[in-house]
Amino acid sequence: MAEHTHVLFVEDDDVIREATQLALERDGFVVTAMPDGLSGLEAFRADRPDIALLDVMVPGLDGVSLCRRIRDESTVPVIMLSARADSIDVVLGLEAGADDYVTKPFDGAVLVARIRAVLRRFGHASGPRAADGGDGASDEHGGGVLTFGAGSGSGELEIDTEGMEVRRGGAPVSLTPTEMRLLLEFSSSPGTVLSRDKLLERVWDYGWGGDTRVVDVHVQRLRTKIGQDRIETVRGFGYKLKA
């Protein structure tokens, strides 16, 4: 998977930047390393990478703002790097559109594993459970289109599981690949409560657990796009898509 995979890496610490670049290149990645956000944005626009690794605290244009700029232009996967696991910057990065984050200091093997996990889900946006529709969804349009009736304040939701397209009230909805995978998990079993740990396993490919804030922030982002009332929080258990 790493062969010819282009990584944009934005990090202002020279030692971390050079050491991480060497580690990634040893694993077969092609790395463009930049010391600040503005040069990172220029590099992104000049040669669109397959994935971006952005340190939160970089000069010129901070990592969160850079992530937001990238997300305005592309759905390329983004992993944020943060020095503190409990930092509000982690949440801000996820809200800006990042798909995952890694806490510094990090082990090179762990970073490579997380990169590969993200690339796997972006390369396989549709899952085997997404095609059959599950209970409560109608497939009246055929061709793998799941239809959910209008909720309070939300138009009819259509999910084309083959074309990877979503429409709300007939209007197209733009989702990142991570948001699409999350929606497919919910739509494969509407009305069924999915725990945060289960979503981390299925959507984020975490076989070892992870930070559930990643799930919570992405659910909130998905709600703003498909309707706030579509996904219900079941306190103490997780989330479910209303059938």
KELUM-134743 format. One record per residue (C-alpha): z, x negated, y. Coordinates in Angstrom, 3 decimals, decimal comma, always signed. Example, Ala and Ser with C-alpha at 12.3 -4.5 7.8 and 13.67 -1.06 7.14 Angstrom:
<atoms>
<atom c3="+7,800" c1="-12,300" c2="-4,500"/>
<atom c3="+7,140" c1="-13,670" c2="-1,060"/>
</atoms>
This chain:
<atoms>
<atom c3="+0,000" c1="+0,000" c2="+0,000"/>
<atom c3="+0,811" c1="-2,821" c2="+2,380"/>
<atom c3="-2,633" c1="-4,402" c2="+2,072"/>
<atom c3="-4,398" c1="-4,145" c2="+5,440"/>
<atom c3="-1,701" c1="-1,795" c2="+6,763"/>
<atom c3="-1,429" c1="-2,475" c2="+10,485"/>
<atom c3="+2,093" c1="-2,450" c2="+11,948"/>
<atom c3="+2,821" c1="-2,422" c2="+15,679"/>
<atom c3="+6,241" c1="-4,015" c2="+16,178"/>
<atom c3="+7,890" c1="-3,881" c2="+19,620"/>
<atom c3="+11,051" c1="-6,000" c2="+19,925"/>
<atom c3="+12,298" c1="-8,080" c2="+22,871"/>
<atom c3="+14,553" c1="-10,429" c2="+20,887"/>
<atom c3="+12,375" c1="-13,447" c2="+20,057"/>
<atom c3="+14,298" c1="-14,398" c2="+16,917"/>
<atom c3="+14,304" c1="-10,887" c2="+15,445"/>
<atom c3="+10,669" c1="-10,328" c2="+16,395"/>
<atom c3="+9,409" c1="-13,541" c2="+14,823"/>
<atom c3="+11,565" c1="-13,313" c2="+11,693"/>
<atom c3="+10,650" c1="-9,658" c2="+11,081"/>
<atom c3="+6,967" c1="-10,330" c2="+11,665"/>
<atom c3="+7,011" c1="-13,138" c2="+9,097"/>
<atom c3="+8,870" c1="-10,948" c2="+6,589"/>
<atom c3="+6,384" c1="-8,106" c2="+6,971"/>
<atom c3="+3,405" c1="-10,431" c2="+6,743"/>
<atom c3="+4,789" c1="-11,925" c2="+3,525"/>
<atom c3="+4,701" c1="-8,385" c2="+2,117"/>
<atom c3="+1,040" c1="-8,046" c2="+3,062"/>
<atom c3="+1,267" c1="-6,130" c2="+6,337"/>
<atom c3="-0,856" c1="-6,994" c2="+9,338"/>
<atom c3="+1,537" c1="-7,184" c2="+12,298"/>
<atom c3="+0,985" c1="-6,989" c2="+16,036"/>
<atom c3="+4,278" c1="-7,979" c2="+17,663"/>
<atom c3="+4,975" c1="-7,283" c2="+21,331"/>
<atom c3="+8,039" c1="-8,178" c2="+23,463"/>
<atom c3="+8,172" c1="-5,111" c2="+25,720"/>
<atom c3="+7,196" c1="-1,471" c2="+25,919"/>
<atom c3="+4,269" c1="-1,785" c2="+28,310"/>
<atom c3="+2,507" c1="-4,447" c2="+26,257"/>
<atom c3="+3,318" c1="-2,387" c2="+23,171"/>
<atom c3="+1,610" c1="+0,653" c2="+24,686"/>
<atom c3="-1,446" c1="-1,428" c2="+25,577"/>
<atom c3="-1,603" c1="-2,810" c2="+22,039"/>
<atom c3="-1,290" c1="+0,688" c2="+20,594"/>
<atom c3="-4,156" c1="+1,991" c2="+22,694"/>
<atom c3="-6,337" c1="-1,040" c2="+22,053"/>
<atom c3="-6,085" c1="-0,949" c2="+18,260"/>
<atom c3="-4,376" c1="+2,105" c2="+16,791"/>
<atom c3="-1,898" c1="+0,866" c2="+14,154"/>
<atom c3="-0,995" c1="+2,636" c2="+10,921"/>
<atom c3="+2,690" c1="+2,685" c2="+11,879"/>
<atom c3="+4,823" c1="+1,679" c2="+14,868"/>
<atom c3="+8,267" c1="+0,041" c2="+14,773"/>
<atom c3="+9,951" c1="+0,409" c2="+18,149"/>
<atom c3="+13,230" c1="-1,094" c2="+19,249"/>
<atom c3="+15,133" c1="+1,346" c2="+21,442"/>
<atom c3="+16,197" c1="-1,192" c2="+24,063"/>
<atom c3="+13,106" c1="-3,058" c2="+25,236"/>
<atom c3="+12,211" c1="-3,915" c2="+28,858"/>
<atom c3="+9,503" c1="-2,375" c2="+31,000"/>
<atom c3="+9,168" c1="+0,834" c2="+29,014"/>
<atom c3="+12,056" c1="+1,594" c2="+26,677"/>
<atom c3="+11,440" c1="+2,455" c2="+23,059"/>
<atom c3="+12,194" c1="+6,164" c2="+23,440"/>
<atom c3="+9,734" c1="+6,507" c2="+26,324"/>
<atom c3="+7,157" c1="+4,495" c2="+24,402"/>
<atom c3="+7,607" c1="+6,762" c2="+21,397"/>
<atom c3="+7,050" c1="+9,774" c2="+23,636"/>
<atom c3="+3,837" c1="+8,226" c2="+25,032"/>
<atom c3="+2,574" c1="+7,477" c2="+21,540"/>
<atom c3="+3,396" c1="+10,974" c2="+20,340"/>
<atom c3="+1,462" c1="+12,467" c2="+23,266"/>
<atom c3="-1,635" c1="+10,669" c2="+22,016"/>
<atom c3="-1,249" c1="+10,396" c2="+18,265"/>
<atom c3="+0,588" c1="+11,505" c2="+15,118"/>
<atom c3="+0,883" c1="+7,913" c2="+13,871"/>
<atom c3="+4,264" c1="+7,452" c2="+12,153"/>
<atom c3="+7,026" c1="+5,910" c2="+14,269"/>
<atom c3="+10,250" c1="+4,264" c2="+13,126"/>
<atom c3="+12,879" c1="+3,529" c2="+15,769"/>
<atom c3="+15,131" c1="+0,472" c2="+15,537"/>
<atom c3="+18,619" c1="+0,865" c2="+16,979"/>
<atom c3="+21,568" c1="-1,518" c2="+17,191"/>
<atom c3="+24,085" c1="+1,311" c2="+16,750"/>
<atom c3="+23,980" c1="+3,999" c2="+14,061"/>
<atom c3="+26,035" c1="+6,364" c2="+16,226"/>
<atom c3="+24,024" c1="+5,774" c2="+19,391"/>
<atom c3="+22,683" c1="+8,779" c2="+21,271"/>
<atom c3="+19,492" c1="+6,750" c2="+21,489"/>
<atom c3="+18,882" c1="+7,508" c2="+17,812"/>
<atom c3="+18,829" c1="+11,242" c2="+18,485"/>
<atom c3="+16,778" c1="+10,762" c2="+21,640"/>
<atom c3="+14,230" c1="+8,772" c2="+19,662"/>
<atom c3="+13,961" c1="+11,467" c2="+17,009"/>
<atom c3="+13,646" c1="+14,144" c2="+19,677"/>
<atom c3="+10,870" c1="+12,096" c2="+21,276"/>
<atom c3="+8,925" c1="+12,372" c2="+18,034"/>
<atom c3="+10,047" c1="+9,450" c2="+15,863"/>
<atom c3="+9,895" c1="+10,095" c2="+12,137"/>
<atom c3="+12,781" c1="+7,884" c2="+11,075"/>
<atom c3="+15,073" c1="+5,122" c2="+12,289"/>
<atom c3="+16,629" c1="+1,942" c2="+10,959"/>
<atom c3="+19,895" c1="+0,447" c2="+12,204"/>
<atom c3="+20,082" c1="-3,217" c2="+13,219"/>
<atom c3="+20,888" c1="-5,648" c2="+11,798"/>
<atom c3="+18,684" c1="-4,707" c2="+8,860"/>
<atom c3="+17,640" c1="-6,398" c2="+5,660"/>
<atom c3="+13,920" c1="-7,136" c2="+5,491"/>
<atom c3="+13,600" c1="-5,513" c2="+2,072"/>
<atom c3="+15,248" c1="-2,336" c2="+3,366"/>
<atom c3="+12,876" c1="-2,187" c2="+6,332"/>
<atom c3="+9,854" c1="-2,642" c2="+4,063"/>
<atom c3="+11,139" c1="+0,119" c2="+1,769"/>
<atom c3="+11,531" c1="+2,505" c2="+4,695"/>
<atom c3="+8,056" c1="+1,666" c2="+6,011"/>
<atom c3="+6,552" c1="+2,316" c2="+2,607"/>
<atom c3="+8,471" c1="+5,589" c2="+2,278"/>
<atom c3="+7,088" c1="+6,792" c2="+5,614"/>
<atom c3="+3,551" c1="+5,719" c2="+4,727"/>
<atom c3="+3,787" c1="+7,500" c2="+1,354"/>
<atom c3="+4,648" c1="+10,804" c2="+2,976"/>
<atom c3="+1,960" c1="+10,418" c2="+5,602"/>
<atom c3="-0,556" c1="+9,670" c2="+2,890"/>
<atom c3="+0,475" c1="+12,729" c2="+0,883"/>
<atom c3="+1,204" c1="+15,448" c2="+3,423"/>
<atom c3="+0,822" c1="+18,255" c2="+0,909"/>
<atom c3="+3,177" c1="+18,468" c2="-2,040"/>
<atom c3="+2,663" c1="+20,140" c2="-5,426"/>
<atom c3="+5,104" c1="+22,911" c2="-4,588"/>
<atom c3="+3,250" c1="+23,842" c2="-1,420"/>
<atom c3="+0,209" c1="+25,279" c2="-3,109"/>
<atom c3="+1,666" c1="+28,252" c2="-4,955"/>
<atom c3="+3,261" c1="+29,985" c2="-1,981"/>
<atom c3="+6,624" c1="+30,846" c2="-3,492"/>
<atom c3="+8,285" c1="+34,232" c2="-3,260"/>
<atom c3="+8,053" c1="+36,216" c2="-0,051"/>
<atom c3="+4,835" c1="+34,682" c2="+1,287"/>
<atom c3="+1,532" c1="+36,490" c2="+1,113"/>
<atom c3="-1,694" c1="+34,703" c2="+0,172"/>
<atom c3="-3,946" c1="+37,539" c2="+1,303"/>
<atom c3="-6,381" c1="+35,211" c2="+3,060"/>
<atom c3="-6,938" c1="+33,150" c2="-0,105"/>
<atom c3="-7,783" c1="+29,470" c2="-0,085"/>
<atom c3="-4,165" c1="+28,356" c2="-0,005"/>
<atom c3="-3,192" c1="+30,158" c2="+3,198"/>
<atom c3="+0,416" c1="+31,331" c2="+3,265"/>
<atom c3="+1,216" c1="+34,171" c2="+5,640"/>
<atom c3="+4,628" c1="+35,148" c2="+6,955"/>
<atom c3="+5,138" c1="+38,310" c2="+8,982"/>
<atom c3="+6,141" c1="+38,264" c2="+12,642"/>
<atom c3="+9,820" c1="+37,760" c2="+13,325"/>
<atom c3="+11,635" c1="+38,817" c2="+16,456"/>
<atom c3="+9,749" c1="+37,128" c2="+19,259"/>
<atom c3="+7,490" c1="+35,181" c2="+16,867"/>
<atom c3="+3,909" c1="+35,947" c2="+15,978"/>
<atom c3="+2,581" c1="+35,956" c2="+12,433"/>
<atom c3="+2,793" c1="+32,503" c2="+10,880"/>
<atom c3="-0,132" c1="+31,202" c2="+8,808"/>
<atom c3="+0,029" c1="+27,939" c2="+6,876"/>
<atom c3="-3,203" c1="+26,557" c2="+5,443"/>
<atom c3="-1,892" c1="+24,279" c2="+2,695"/>
<atom c3="-5,334" c1="+22,858" c2="+1,939"/>
<atom c3="-6,598" c1="+22,296" c2="+5,463"/>
<atom c3="-3,121" c1="+21,256" c2="+6,669"/>
<atom c3="-3,317" c1="+23,655" c2="+9,610"/>
<atom c3="-0,732" c1="+26,049" c2="+11,032"/>
<atom c3="-1,292" c1="+29,043" c2="+13,284"/>
<atom c3="+1,290" c1="+31,152" c2="+15,071"/>
<atom c3="+0,066" c1="+34,504" c2="+16,329"/>
<atom c3="-3,469" c1="+33,247" c2="+15,758"/>
<atom c3="-3,005" c1="+30,172" c2="+17,955"/>
<atom c3="-3,080" c1="+26,679" c2="+16,387"/>
<atom c3="+0,204" c1="+24,796" c2="+16,155"/>
<atom c3="+0,186" c1="+20,998" c2="+16,352"/>
<atom c3="+2,600" c1="+19,408" c2="+13,884"/>
<atom c3="+3,254" c1="+15,797" c2="+13,002"/>
<atom c3="+2,836" c1="+14,952" c2="+9,299"/>
<atom c3="+6,626" c1="+14,880" c2="+8,892"/>
<atom c3="+6,974" c1="+18,310" c2="+10,497"/>
<atom c3="+4,173" c1="+19,581" c2="+8,271"/>
<atom c3="+5,884" c1="+18,314" c2="+5,133"/>
<atom c3="+9,134" c1="+19,897" c2="+6,261"/>
<atom c3="+7,408" c1="+23,238" c2="+6,829"/>
<atom c3="+5,697" c1="+23,016" c2="+3,442"/>
<atom c3="+9,049" c1="+22,493" c2="+1,745"/>
<atom c3="+10,474" c1="+25,579" c2="+3,447"/>
<atom c3="+7,381" c1="+27,695" c2="+2,809"/>
<atom c3="+7,278" c1="+26,765" c2="-0,899"/>
<atom c3="+10,561" c1="+28,637" c2="-1,390"/>
<atom c3="+11,139" c1="+31,069" c2="+1,499"/>
<atom c3="+14,570" c1="+32,625" c2="+1,559"/>
<atom c3="+16,019" c1="+29,762" c2="-0,485"/>
<atom c3="+18,626" c1="+27,544" c2="+1,163"/>
<atom c3="+17,638" c1="+23,870" c2="+1,140"/>
<atom c3="+20,410" c1="+21,374" c2="+1,753"/>
<atom c3="+19,979" c1="+18,496" c2="+4,159"/>
<atom c3="+20,281" c1="+16,033" c2="+1,271"/>
<atom c3="+17,563" c1="+17,840" c2="-0,658"/>
<atom c3="+15,274" c1="+17,775" c2="+2,382"/>
<atom c3="+15,959" c1="+14,060" c2="+2,863"/>
<atom c3="+14,941" c1="+13,500" c2="-0,754"/>
<atom c3="+11,814" c1="+15,650" c2="-0,687"/>
<atom c3="+10,486" c1="+15,105" c2="+2,837"/>
<atom c3="+11,782" c1="+11,666" c2="+3,793"/>
<atom c3="+11,552" c1="+10,227" c2="+0,277"/>
<atom c3="+15,162" c1="+9,052" c2="+0,411"/>
<atom c3="+16,346" c1="+8,389" c2="-3,111"/>
<atom c3="+19,582" c1="+6,938" c2="-1,754"/>
<atom c3="+20,739" c1="+9,483" c2="+0,795"/>
<atom c3="+20,411" c1="+9,089" c2="+4,542"/>
<atom c3="+21,464" c1="+10,276" c2="+7,958"/>
<atom c3="+21,220" c1="+14,072" c2="+8,104"/>
<atom c3="+20,626" c1="+13,908" c2="+11,865"/>
<atom c3="+17,032" c1="+13,113" c2="+10,954"/>
<atom c3="+16,785" c1="+16,526" c2="+9,289"/>
<atom c3="+18,618" c1="+18,409" c2="+12,024"/>
<atom c3="+16,455" c1="+17,046" c2="+14,842"/>
<atom c3="+13,210" c1="+17,701" c2="+12,972"/>
<atom c3="+14,287" c1="+21,254" c2="+12,158"/>
<atom c3="+14,920" c1="+21,820" c2="+15,866"/>
<atom c3="+11,500" c1="+20,387" c2="+16,744"/>
<atom c3="+9,861" c1="+22,585" c2="+14,118"/>
<atom c3="+11,653" c1="+25,675" c2="+15,434"/>
<atom c3="+10,273" c1="+25,129" c2="+18,933"/>
<atom c3="+6,767" c1="+25,186" c2="+17,469"/>
<atom c3="+6,877" c1="+27,988" c2="+14,899"/>
<atom c3="+9,587" c1="+30,185" c2="+16,452"/>
<atom c3="+13,315" c1="+29,670" c2="+16,864"/>
<atom c3="+14,141" c1="+32,567" c2="+14,554"/>
<atom c3="+11,933" c1="+31,393" c2="+11,670"/>
<atom c3="+14,373" c1="+28,881" c2="+10,203"/>
<atom c3="+17,936" c1="+30,033" c2="+9,674"/>
<atom c3="+20,946" c1="+27,736" c2="+9,594"/>
<atom c3="+23,300" c1="+28,499" c2="+6,713"/>
<atom c3="+26,487" c1="+26,791" c2="+7,823"/>
<atom c3="+27,904" c1="+24,366" c2="+5,326"/>
<atom c3="+24,812" c1="+24,539" c2="+3,094"/>
<atom c3="+21,556" c1="+23,831" c2="+4,950"/>
<atom c3="+18,508" c1="+25,724" c2="+6,171"/>
<atom c3="+16,145" c1="+28,384" c2="+4,917"/>
<atom c3="+12,841" c1="+29,855" c2="+6,031"/>
<atom c3="+13,119" c1="+33,600" c2="+6,518"/>
<atom c3="+10,907" c1="+35,364" c2="+3,983"/>
</atoms>
